[in-house]
């Protein structure tokens, strides 16, 4: 696979340790056991291969020293990264400062701090990429902010909003991405997923 560790886990390179761990658990759930959605789509060997990649990625990104060296390697290849978290510290991009005040206008808001103020949005009967974009923009969130909140890679979110289904790794993955997208913008994930996938044209 021509994917770096961040892409394997579906997180942004500046993600904090909590986001890395949550993405790892989600990725493991996709490939572990007969109850996972991928059971009927991948062979046992393919699932084992993906699990090995997920474990390898998490082992590297969960270790601050290994992650620092890996980020240096990625930076040399033109991938923008930030220094990984040290134990007991946080990245300003990953978490707002105490009190929930944002130090920069493009910083990702903490869902726990905004949950009360955000009213649930209605999901239209017809959902496509343009509707996803409109719902996201109604929350005043950028693609990168949704990526940080949902732990879904920004390139996958752009593919969903542009209806480029062929650029996504498959329907089962798109379903998982849509669920996380819906939760990030606080709409019904059941309605959003079902209505978007009615028009699925990918593999």
Rosetta constraint file for C-alpha pairs under 8 A:
AtomPair CA 3 CA 7 HARMONIC 5.72 0.50
AtomPair CA 3 CA 8 HARMONIC 6.22 0.50
AtomPair CA 4 CA 8 HARMONIC 6.31 0.50
AtomPair CA 5 CA 9 HARMONIC 6.44 0.50
AtomPair CA 5 CA 54 HARMONIC 7.98 0.50
AtomPair CA 5 CA 56 HARMONIC 7.96 0.50
AtomPair CA 5 CA 57 HARMONIC 4.70 0.50
AtomPair CA 5 CA 58 HARMONIC 7.65 0.50
AtomPair CA 5 CA 60 HARMONIC 7.91 0.50
AtomPair CA 5 CA 61 HARMONIC 7.51 0.50
AtomPair CA 6 CA 10 HARMONIC 5.90 0.50
AtomPair CA 6 CA 11 HARMONIC 5.30 0.50
AtomPair CA 6 CA 12 HARMONIC 6.26 0.50
AtomPair CA 6 CA 13 HARMONIC 6.03 0.50
AtomPair CA 6 CA 57 HARMONIC 7.35 0.50
AtomPair CA 7 CA 11 HARMONIC 6.25 0.50
AtomPair CA 7 CA 12 HARMONIC 7.67 0.50
AtomPair CA 7 CA 153 HARMONIC 6.80 0.50
AtomPair CA 8 CA 53 HARMONIC 7.30 0.50
AtomPair CA 8 CA 54 HARMONIC 6.48 0.50
AtomPair CA 8 CA 57 HARMONIC 6.99 0.50
AtomPair CA 9 CA 20 HARMONIC 7.55 0.50
AtomPair CA 9 CA 23 HARMONIC 5.77 0.50
AtomPair CA 9 CA 24 HARMONIC 6.12 0.50
AtomPair CA 9 CA 27 HARMONIC 6.44 0.50
AtomPair CA 9 CA 54 HARMONIC 6.58 0.50
AtomPair CA 9 CA 57 HARMONIC 7.15 0.50
AtomPair CA 9 CA 58 HARMONIC 7.75 0.50
AtomPair CA 10 CA 23 HARMONIC 6.85 0.50
AtomPair CA 10 CA 151 HARMONIC 6.11 0.50
AtomPair CA 10 CA 152 HARMONIC 5.02 0.50
AtomPair CA 10 CA 153 HARMONIC 4.71 0.50
AtomPair CA 11 CA 15 HARMONIC 6.52 0.50
AtomPair CA 11 CA 19 HARMONIC 7.52 0.50
AtomPair CA 11 CA 20 HARMONIC 7.00 0.50
AtomPair CA 11 CA 23 HARMONIC 6.99 0.50
AtomPair CA 11 CA 147 HARMONIC 7.13 0.50
AtomPair CA 11 CA 148 HARMONIC 7.20 0.50
AtomPair CA 11 CA 151 HARMONIC 5.03 0.50
AtomPair CA 11 CA 152 HARMONIC 5.80 0.50
AtomPair CA 11 CA 153 HARMONIC 5.29 0.50
AtomPair CA 12 CA 147 HARMONIC 7.04 0.50
AtomPair CA 12 CA 148 HARMONIC 6.77 0.50
AtomPair CA 12 CA 151 HARMONIC 7.49 0.50
AtomPair CA 12 CA 153 HARMONIC 6.28 0.50
AtomPair CA 12 CA 154 HARMONIC 7.53 0.50
AtomPair CA 13 CA 80 HARMONIC 7.34 0.50
AtomPair CA 13 CA 81 HARMONIC 5.21 0.50
AtomPair CA 13 CA 82 HARMONIC 6.86 0.50
AtomPair CA 14 CA 81 HARMONIC 5.93 0.50
AtomPair CA 14 CA 82 HARMONIC 5.36 0.50
AtomPair CA 14 CA 83 HARMONIC 7.71 0.50
AtomPair CA 14 CA 84 HARMONIC 7.43 0.50
AtomPair CA 14 CA 91 HARMONIC 7.76 0.50
AtomPair CA 14 CA 93 HARMONIC 7.03 0.50
AtomPair CA 14 CA 94 HARMONIC 7.17 0.50
AtomPair CA 15 CA 19 HARMONIC 5.92 0.50
AtomPair CA 15 CA 20 HARMONIC 6.56 0.50
AtomPair CA 15 CA 91 HARMONIC 7.95 0.50
AtomPair CA 15 CA 93 HARMONIC 7.74 0.50
AtomPair CA 15 CA 94 HARMONIC 5.88 0.50
AtomPair CA 15 CA 148 HARMONIC 6.93 0.50
AtomPair CA 16 CA 20 HARMONIC 6.34 0.50
AtomPair CA 16 CA 84 HARMONIC 7.35 0.50
AtomPair CA 16 CA 85 HARMONIC 6.43 0.50
AtomPair CA 16 CA 90 HARMONIC 6.79 0.50
AtomPair CA 16 CA 91 HARMONIC 6.33 0.50
AtomPair CA 16 CA 94 HARMONIC 5.47 0.50
AtomPair CA 16 CA 95 HARMONIC 7.99 0.50
AtomPair CA 17 CA 21 HARMONIC 6.15 0.50
AtomPair CA 17 CA 62 HARMONIC 6.68 0.50
AtomPair CA 17 CA 85 HARMONIC 6.66 0.50
AtomPair CA 18 CA 22 HARMONIC 6.19 0.50
AtomPair CA 19 CA 23 HARMONIC 6.03 0.50
AtomPair CA 19 CA 148 HARMONIC 7.86 0.50
AtomPair CA 19 CA 151 HARMONIC 6.62 0.50
AtomPair CA 20 CA 24 HARMONIC 6.12 0.50
AtomPair CA 20 CA 58 HARMONIC 7.41 0.50
AtomPair CA 20 CA 61 HARMONIC 7.32 0.50
AtomPair CA 20 CA 62 HARMONIC 7.21 0.50
AtomPair CA 21 CA 25 HARMONIC 6.31 0.50
AtomPair CA 21 CA 58 HARMONIC 7.70 0.50
AtomPair CA 21 CA 62 HARMONIC 7.64 0.50
AtomPair CA 22 CA 26 HARMONIC 6.28 0.50
AtomPair CA 22 CA 151 HARMONIC 7.87 0.50
AtomPair CA 23 CA 27 HARMONIC 6.07 0.50
AtomPair CA 23 CA 151 HARMONIC 6.10 0.50
AtomPair CA 24 CA 28 HARMONIC 6.12 0.50
AtomPair CA 24 CA 54 HARMONIC 6.97 0.50
AtomPair CA 24 CA 55 HARMONIC 7.99 0.50
AtomPair CA 24 CA 58 HARMONIC 6.43 0.50
AtomPair CA 25 CA 29 HARMONIC 6.22 0.50
AtomPair CA 26 CA 30 HARMONIC 6.61 0.50
AtomPair CA 27 CA 31 HARMONIC 6.90 0.50
AtomPair CA 27 CA 54 HARMONIC 6.86 0.50
AtomPair CA 28 CA 32 HARMONIC 5.81 0.50
AtomPair CA 28 CA 51 HARMONIC 6.54 0.50
AtomPair CA 28 CA 54 HARMONIC 7.09 0.50
AtomPair CA 29 CA 33 HARMONIC 7.91 0.50
AtomPair CA 29 CA 36 HARMONIC 6.43 0.50
AtomPair CA 30 CA 36 HARMONIC 5.41 0.50
AtomPair CA 30 CA 37 HARMONIC 6.44 0.50
AtomPair CA 30 CA 38 HARMONIC 6.10 0.50
AtomPair CA 31 CA 36 HARMONIC 6.43 0.50
AtomPair CA 31 CA 38 HARMONIC 6.38 0.50
AtomPair CA 31 CA 39 HARMONIC 7.42 0.50
AtomPair CA 31 CA 47 HARMONIC 5.37 0.50
AtomPair CA 31 CA 48 HARMONIC 7.55 0.50
AtomPair CA 31 CA 50 HARMONIC 7.01 0.50
AtomPair CA 31 CA 51 HARMONIC 6.18 0.50
AtomPair CA 32 CA 36 HARMONIC 6.48 0.50
AtomPair CA 32 CA 47 HARMONIC 7.50 0.50
AtomPair CA 32 CA 51 HARMONIC 7.56 0.50
AtomPair CA 33 CA 39 HARMONIC 7.57 0.50
AtomPair CA 34 CA 39 HARMONIC 5.66 0.50
AtomPair CA 35 CA 39 HARMONIC 6.93 0.50
AtomPair CA 37 CA 41 HARMONIC 7.90 0.50
AtomPair CA 37 CA 172 HARMONIC 6.55 0.50
AtomPair CA 38 CA 42 HARMONIC 5.90 0.50
AtomPair CA 38 CA 172 HARMONIC 6.87 0.50
AtomPair CA 39 CA 43 HARMONIC 7.48 0.50
AtomPair CA 42 CA 46 HARMONIC 5.76 0.50
AtomPair CA 42 CA 47 HARMONIC 6.14 0.50
AtomPair CA 43 CA 47 HARMONIC 6.23 0.50
AtomPair CA 44 CA 48 HARMONIC 6.14 0.50
AtomPair CA 45 CA 49 HARMONIC 6.17 0.50
AtomPair CA 46 CA 50 HARMONIC 6.20 0.50
AtomPair CA 47 CA 51 HARMONIC 6.06 0.50
AtomPair CA 48 CA 52 HARMONIC 6.13 0.50
AtomPair CA 49 CA 53 HARMONIC 6.37 0.50
AtomPair CA 50 CA 54 HARMONIC 6.16 0.50
AtomPair CA 51 CA 55 HARMONIC 6.07 0.50
AtomPair CA 52 CA 56 HARMONIC 6.05 0.50
AtomPair CA 53 CA 57 HARMONIC 6.04 0.50
AtomPair CA 54 CA 58 HARMONIC 6.12 0.50
AtomPair CA 55 CA 59 HARMONIC 5.98 0.50
AtomPair CA 56 CA 60 HARMONIC 6.39 0.50
AtomPair CA 57 CA 61 HARMONIC 6.16 0.50
AtomPair CA 58 CA 62 HARMONIC 5.64 0.50
AtomPair CA 59 CA 63 HARMONIC 6.52 0.50
AtomPair CA 60 CA 66 HARMONIC 5.57 0.50
AtomPair CA 60 CA 67 HARMONIC 5.62 0.50
AtomPair CA 60 CA 70 HARMONIC 7.75 0.50
AtomPair CA 61 CA 66 HARMONIC 6.95 0.50
AtomPair CA 61 CA 67 HARMONIC 4.87 0.50
AtomPair CA 62 CA 67 HARMONIC 7.12 0.50
AtomPair CA 63 CA 67 HARMONIC 5.86 0.50
AtomPair CA 64 CA 68 HARMONIC 6.04 0.50
AtomPair CA 64 CA 84 HARMONIC 5.84 0.50
AtomPair CA 64 CA 85 HARMONIC 6.30 0.50
AtomPair CA 64 CA 86 HARMONIC 6.05 0.50
AtomPair CA 64 CA 87 HARMONIC 7.91 0.50
AtomPair CA 65 CA 69 HARMONIC 6.52 0.50
AtomPair CA 66 CA 70 HARMONIC 6.14 0.50
AtomPair CA 67 CA 71 HARMONIC 6.00 0.50
AtomPair CA 67 CA 84 HARMONIC 6.32 0.50
AtomPair CA 68 CA 72 HARMONIC 6.35 0.50
AtomPair CA 68 CA 83 HARMONIC 6.17 0.50
AtomPair CA 68 CA 84 HARMONIC 5.96 0.50
AtomPair CA 69 CA 73 HARMONIC 6.41 0.50
AtomPair CA 70 CA 74 HARMONIC 6.28 0.50
AtomPair CA 71 CA 75 HARMONIC 5.97 0.50
AtomPair CA 71 CA 81 HARMONIC 6.08 0.50
AtomPair CA 71 CA 82 HARMONIC 7.45 0.50
AtomPair CA 71 CA 83 HARMONIC 7.34 0.50
AtomPair CA 72 CA 76 HARMONIC 6.32 0.50
AtomPair CA 73 CA 77 HARMONIC 6.70 0.50
AtomPair CA 74 CA 78 HARMONIC 6.49 0.50
AtomPair CA 74 CA 79 HARMONIC 5.24 0.50
AtomPair CA 74 CA 80 HARMONIC 7.43 0.50
AtomPair CA 74 CA 81 HARMONIC 7.51 0.50
AtomPair CA 75 CA 79 HARMONIC 4.86 0.50
AtomPair CA 75 CA 80 HARMONIC 5.71 0.50
AtomPair CA 75 CA 81 HARMONIC 6.52 0.50
AtomPair CA 84 CA 91 HARMONIC 7.79 0.50
AtomPair CA 85 CA 89 HARMONIC 5.99 0.50
AtomPair CA 85 CA 90 HARMONIC 5.77 0.50
AtomPair CA 85 CA 91 HARMONIC 6.35 0.50
AtomPair CA 86 CA 90 HARMONIC 7.38 0.50
AtomPair CA 90 CA 94 HARMONIC 7.12 0.50
AtomPair CA 90 CA 95 HARMONIC 6.91 0.50
AtomPair CA 91 CA 95 HARMONIC 6.51 0.50
AtomPair CA 92 CA 96 HARMONIC 6.24 0.50
AtomPair CA 92 CA 97 HARMONIC 7.22 0.50
AtomPair CA 93 CA 107 HARMONIC 6.02 0.50
AtomPair CA 93 CA 108 HARMONIC 6.85 0.50
AtomPair CA 94 CA 108 HARMONIC 7.05 0.50
AtomPair CA 94 CA 148 HARMONIC 7.47 0.50
AtomPair CA 95 CA 108 HARMONIC 7.40 0.50
AtomPair CA 95 CA 109 HARMONIC 7.69 0.50
AtomPair CA 95 CA 110 HARMONIC 6.76 0.50
AtomPair CA 96 CA 100 HARMONIC 5.47 0.50
AtomPair CA 96 CA 101 HARMONIC 6.36 0.50
AtomPair CA 96 CA 102 HARMONIC 5.58 0.50
AtomPair CA 96 CA 103 HARMONIC 7.45 0.50
AtomPair CA 96 CA 107 HARMONIC 7.63 0.50
AtomPair CA 96 CA 108 HARMONIC 7.53 0.50
AtomPair CA 96 CA 109 HARMONIC 6.79 0.50
AtomPair CA 96 CA 110 HARMONIC 6.68 0.50
AtomPair CA 97 CA 101 HARMONIC 6.17 0.50
AtomPair CA 97 CA 102 HARMONIC 6.75 0.50
AtomPair CA 97 CA 103 HARMONIC 7.55 0.50
AtomPair CA 100 CA 109 HARMONIC 7.89 0.50
AtomPair CA 100 CA 110 HARMONIC 7.31 0.50
AtomPair CA 100 CA 113 HARMONIC 6.59 0.50
AtomPair CA 102 CA 107 HARMONIC 6.36 0.50
AtomPair CA 102 CA 109 HARMONIC 7.31 0.50
AtomPair CA 103 CA 107 HARMONIC 7.22 0.50
AtomPair CA 106 CA 145 HARMONIC 7.91 0.50
AtomPair CA 107 CA 145 HARMONIC 7.48 0.50
AtomPair CA 108 CA 145 HARMONIC 5.21 0.50
AtomPair CA 108 CA 148 HARMONIC 7.07 0.50
AtomPair CA 108 CA 149 HARMONIC 7.50 0.50
AtomPair CA 109 CA 113 HARMONIC 7.42 0.50
AtomPair CA 109 CA 114 HARMONIC 7.24 0.50
AtomPair CA 109 CA 145 HARMONIC 7.93 0.50
AtomPair CA 110 CA 114 HARMONIC 6.59 0.50
AtomPair CA 111 CA 115 HARMONIC 5.71 0.50
AtomPair CA 111 CA 149 HARMONIC 7.58 0.50
AtomPair CA 111 CA 184 HARMONIC 7.75 0.50
AtomPair CA 114 CA 118 HARMONIC 6.32 0.50
AtomPair CA 118 CA 186 HARMONIC 7.88 0.50
AtomPair CA 119 CA 186 HARMONIC 7.90 0.50
AtomPair CA 120 CA 186 HARMONIC 5.60 0.50
AtomPair CA 120 CA 187 HARMONIC 5.63 0.50
AtomPair CA 121 CA 135 HARMONIC 7.85 0.50
AtomPair CA 121 CA 186 HARMONIC 6.90 0.50
AtomPair CA 121 CA 187 HARMONIC 5.47 0.50
AtomPair CA 122 CA 187 HARMONIC 6.71 0.50
AtomPair CA 122 CA 188 HARMONIC 7.85 0.50
AtomPair CA 123 CA 127 HARMONIC 7.72 0.50
AtomPair CA 123 CA 187 HARMONIC 6.80 0.50
AtomPair CA 123 CA 188 HARMONIC 7.06 0.50
AtomPair CA 123 CA 191 HARMONIC 6.68 0.50
AtomPair CA 123 CA 192 HARMONIC 6.33 0.50
AtomPair CA 124 CA 131 HARMONIC 7.94 0.50
AtomPair CA 125 CA 195 HARMONIC 6.72 0.50
AtomPair CA 126 CA 195 HARMONIC 6.09 0.50
AtomPair CA 126 CA 196 HARMONIC 7.30 0.50
AtomPair CA 127 CA 131 HARMONIC 5.55 0.50
AtomPair CA 127 CA 132 HARMONIC 7.05 0.50
AtomPair CA 127 CA 192 HARMONIC 6.98 0.50
AtomPair CA 127 CA 195 HARMONIC 5.44 0.50
AtomPair CA 127 CA 196 HARMONIC 4.81 0.50
AtomPair CA 128 CA 132 HARMONIC 6.40 0.50
AtomPair CA 128 CA 161 HARMONIC 7.27 0.50
AtomPair CA 128 CA 163 HARMONIC 6.87 0.50
AtomPair CA 128 CA 196 HARMONIC 5.55 0.50
AtomPair CA 128 CA 199 HARMONIC 7.63 0.50
AtomPair CA 129 CA 133 HARMONIC 6.27 0.50
AtomPair CA 129 CA 160 HARMONIC 5.65 0.50
AtomPair CA 129 CA 161 HARMONIC 3.65 0.50
AtomPair CA 129 CA 162 HARMONIC 5.18 0.50
AtomPair CA 129 CA 163 HARMONIC 5.17 0.50
AtomPair CA 130 CA 134 HARMONIC 6.19 0.50
AtomPair CA 130 CA 161 HARMONIC 5.94 0.50
AtomPair CA 130 CA 162 HARMONIC 7.07 0.50
AtomPair CA 131 CA 135 HARMONIC 6.09 0.50
AtomPair CA 131 CA 161 HARMONIC 7.80 0.50
AtomPair CA 132 CA 136 HARMONIC 6.16 0.50
AtomPair CA 132 CA 160 HARMONIC 7.81 0.50
AtomPair CA 132 CA 161 HARMONIC 5.82 0.50
AtomPair CA 133 CA 137 HARMONIC 6.07 0.50
AtomPair CA 133 CA 161 HARMONIC 5.77 0.50
AtomPair CA 134 CA 138 HARMONIC 6.04 0.50
AtomPair CA 135 CA 139 HARMONIC 6.78 0.50
AtomPair CA 135 CA 185 HARMONIC 7.46 0.50
AtomPair CA 136 CA 140 HARMONIC 6.69 0.50
AtomPair CA 136 CA 141 HARMONIC 5.86 0.50
AtomPair CA 136 CA 142 HARMONIC 7.38 0.50
AtomPair CA 136 CA 185 HARMONIC 6.41 0.50
AtomPair CA 137 CA 141 HARMONIC 5.69 0.50
AtomPair CA 137 CA 142 HARMONIC 7.18 0.50
AtomPair CA 139 CA 185 HARMONIC 6.68 0.50
AtomPair CA 141 CA 145 HARMONIC 5.92 0.50
AtomPair CA 141 CA 146 HARMONIC 6.58 0.50
AtomPair CA 142 CA 146 HARMONIC 6.31 0.50
AtomPair CA 143 CA 147 HARMONIC 6.13 0.50
AtomPair CA 143 CA 154 HARMONIC 6.10 0.50
AtomPair CA 143 CA 157 HARMONIC 6.95 0.50
AtomPair CA 143 CA 158 HARMONIC 7.32 0.50
AtomPair CA 144 CA 148 HARMONIC 6.26 0.50
AtomPair CA 144 CA 154 HARMONIC 5.99 0.50
AtomPair CA 145 CA 149 HARMONIC 6.21 0.50
AtomPair CA 146 CA 150 HARMONIC 5.79 0.50
AtomPair CA 146 CA 151 HARMONIC 7.93 0.50
AtomPair CA 146 CA 152 HARMONIC 7.85 0.50
AtomPair CA 146 CA 154 HARMONIC 7.84 0.50
AtomPair CA 146 CA 181 HARMONIC 7.02 0.50
AtomPair CA 146 CA 184 HARMONIC 6.47 0.50
AtomPair CA 146 CA 185 HARMONIC 7.90 0.50
AtomPair CA 147 CA 151 HARMONIC 5.34 0.50
AtomPair CA 147 CA 152 HARMONIC 5.04 0.50
AtomPair CA 147 CA 153 HARMONIC 5.63 0.50
AtomPair CA 147 CA 154 HARMONIC 5.33 0.50
AtomPair CA 147 CA 157 HARMONIC 7.43 0.50
AtomPair CA 148 CA 152 HARMONIC 7.37 0.50
AtomPair CA 149 CA 184 HARMONIC 5.92 0.50
AtomPair CA 150 CA 180 HARMONIC 5.13 0.50
AtomPair CA 150 CA 181 HARMONIC 5.99 0.50
AtomPair CA 150 CA 183 HARMONIC 7.55 0.50
AtomPair CA 150 CA 184 HARMONIC 5.76 0.50
AtomPair CA 151 CA 180 HARMONIC 7.69 0.50
AtomPair CA 152 CA 156 HARMONIC 6.97 0.50
AtomPair CA 152 CA 157 HARMONIC 7.07 0.50
AtomPair CA 152 CA 177 HARMONIC 6.20 0.50
AtomPair CA 152 CA 180 HARMONIC 7.36 0.50
AtomPair CA 152 CA 181 HARMONIC 7.90 0.50
AtomPair CA 153 CA 157 HARMONIC 6.55 0.50
AtomPair CA 154 CA 158 HARMONIC 6.18 0.50
AtomPair CA 155 CA 159 HARMONIC 6.22 0.50
AtomPair CA 156 CA 160 HARMONIC 6.32 0.50
AtomPair CA 156 CA 167 HARMONIC 7.61 0.50
AtomPair CA 156 CA 168 HARMONIC 6.32 0.50
AtomPair CA 156 CA 177 HARMONIC 7.85 0.50
AtomPair CA 157 CA 161 HARMONIC 6.28 0.50
AtomPair CA 157 CA 177 HARMONIC 7.68 0.50
AtomPair CA 158 CA 162 HARMONIC 6.02 0.50
AtomPair CA 159 CA 163 HARMONIC 5.88 0.50
AtomPair CA 159 CA 164 HARMONIC 4.85 0.50
AtomPair CA 159 CA 165 HARMONIC 6.59 0.50
AtomPair CA 159 CA 167 HARMONIC 6.28 0.50
AtomPair CA 159 CA 168 HARMONIC 6.84 0.50
AtomPair CA 160 CA 164 HARMONIC 6.26 0.50
AtomPair CA 160 CA 165 HARMONIC 6.77 0.50
AtomPair CA 160 CA 168 HARMONIC 7.96 0.50
AtomPair CA 160 CA 174 HARMONIC 7.93 0.50
AtomPair CA 164 CA 168 HARMONIC 7.37 0.50
AtomPair CA 165 CA 170 HARMONIC 7.95 0.50
AtomPair CA 165 CA 200 HARMONIC 7.03 0.50
AtomPair CA 165 CA 201 HARMONIC 6.22 0.50
AtomPair CA 165 CA 202 HARMONIC 4.72 0.50
AtomPair CA 165 CA 203 HARMONIC 7.84 0.50
AtomPair CA 166 CA 170 HARMONIC 7.94 0.50
AtomPair CA 166 CA 201 HARMONIC 7.65 0.50
AtomPair CA 166 CA 202 HARMONIC 5.00 0.50
AtomPair CA 166 CA 203 HARMONIC 6.96 0.50
AtomPair CA 168 CA 173 HARMONIC 7.60 0.50
AtomPair CA 168 CA 174 HARMONIC 6.74 0.50
AtomPair CA 168 CA 202 HARMONIC 7.68 0.50
AtomPair CA 169 CA 173 HARMONIC 6.25 0.50
AtomPair CA 169 CA 174 HARMONIC 7.40 0.50
AtomPair CA 170 CA 174 HARMONIC 6.17 0.50
AtomPair CA 170 CA 202 HARMONIC 6.76 0.50
AtomPair CA 170 CA 203 HARMONIC 5.41 0.50
AtomPair CA 171 CA 175 HARMONIC 6.12 0.50
AtomPair CA 171 CA 200 HARMONIC 7.76 0.50
AtomPair CA 171 CA 202 HARMONIC 6.89 0.50
AtomPair CA 171 CA 203 HARMONIC 6.36 0.50
AtomPair CA 172 CA 176 HARMONIC 6.58 0.50
AtomPair CA 173 CA 177 HARMONIC 6.21 0.50
AtomPair CA 174 CA 178 HARMONIC 6.04 0.50
AtomPair CA 175 CA 179 HARMONIC 6.25 0.50
AtomPair CA 175 CA 193 HARMONIC 6.25 0.50
AtomPair CA 175 CA 197 HARMONIC 7.82 0.50
AtomPair CA 176 CA 180 HARMONIC 6.41 0.50
AtomPair CA 177 CA 181 HARMONIC 6.08 0.50
AtomPair CA 178 CA 182 HARMONIC 6.00 0.50
AtomPair CA 178 CA 189 HARMONIC 7.21 0.50
AtomPair CA 178 CA 192 HARMONIC 7.25 0.50
AtomPair CA 178 CA 193 HARMONIC 5.88 0.50
AtomPair CA 179 CA 183 HARMONIC 6.30 0.50
AtomPair CA 179 CA 189 HARMONIC 5.08 0.50
AtomPair CA 179 CA 190 HARMONIC 7.59 0.50
AtomPair CA 179 CA 192 HARMONIC 7.75 0.50
AtomPair CA 179 CA 193 HARMONIC 6.58 0.50
AtomPair CA 180 CA 184 HARMONIC 6.15 0.50
AtomPair CA 180 CA 189 HARMONIC 7.83 0.50
AtomPair CA 181 CA 185 HARMONIC 6.45 0.50
AtomPair CA 182 CA 186 HARMONIC 5.78 0.50
AtomPair CA 182 CA 187 HARMONIC 5.21 0.50
AtomPair CA 182 CA 188 HARMONIC 6.38 0.50
AtomPair CA 182 CA 189 HARMONIC 4.99 0.50
AtomPair CA 182 CA 192 HARMONIC 6.79 0.50
AtomPair CA 183 CA 187 HARMONIC 6.25 0.50
AtomPair CA 183 CA 188 HARMONIC 7.47 0.50
AtomPair CA 183 CA 189 HARMONIC 6.49 0.50
AtomPair CA 187 CA 192 HARMONIC 7.54 0.50
AtomPair CA 188 CA 192 HARMONIC 6.16 0.50
AtomPair CA 189 CA 193 HARMONIC 5.90 0.50
AtomPair CA 190 CA 194 HARMONIC 6.15 0.50
AtomPair CA 191 CA 195 HARMONIC 5.98 0.50
AtomPair CA 192 CA 196 HARMONIC 6.00 0.50
AtomPair CA 193 CA 197 HARMONIC 6.00 0.50
AtomPair CA 194 CA 198 HARMONIC 6.39 0.50
AtomPair CA 195 CA 199 HARMONIC 7.78 0.50
AtomPair CA 196 CA 200 HARMONIC 7.12 0.50
